[in-house]
């Protein structure tokens, strides 16, 4: 990723953090997933997985289609890095039966 794209991604990360709704629910989940995707885009896999765990742990029974789809999209993106132990663990933790 070139310097300009990295700066834009970093700016996006800051914007997402500021716009993240407090509390739980679908909006919070989707915001956390957006943060995780931005970390992943920046190449920070550990931060992406950590943020993804925060999203999942904060779901608290949220079963909306929007939240579920956001999480599934993130899982697909993380699956490309299945060789990273933290990613493999997250994918197993969030696997559906």
C-alpha positions, 0 to 999 in steps of 0.5 A, a space after each residue: 500500500 502506498 503512502 497516500 492510501 495508507 494515510 487515507 486508511 489511517 484517517 478512515 480508522 480515526 473517523 470510524 473510532 469517533 463515529 462508533 456508537 456507544 453501547 451495544 446493538 447492531 450499529 455498534 457491531 457494524 462499527 466495530 466490524 468496520 474498524 476491524 476491516 480497516 485494521 486488516 486493510 492496514 495490515 494490522 492483523 492482530 488489531 483486526 482480530 482483537 477488534 473483531 473479538 470486541 464486536 462479537 463479544 458485544 453482540 449480546 444476542 444481536 441477530 440482525 441481518 445487517 450485523 450477521 452479514 457484516 460479521 460474515 463478510 469480515 470472517 471471509 476477509 480474515 479467512 485469507 489469513 487463516 495461517 495466522 494463529 489468532 485468525 484461525 482461533 477467531 474463525 473457529 470461535 465464530 464458526 456456526 454449526 
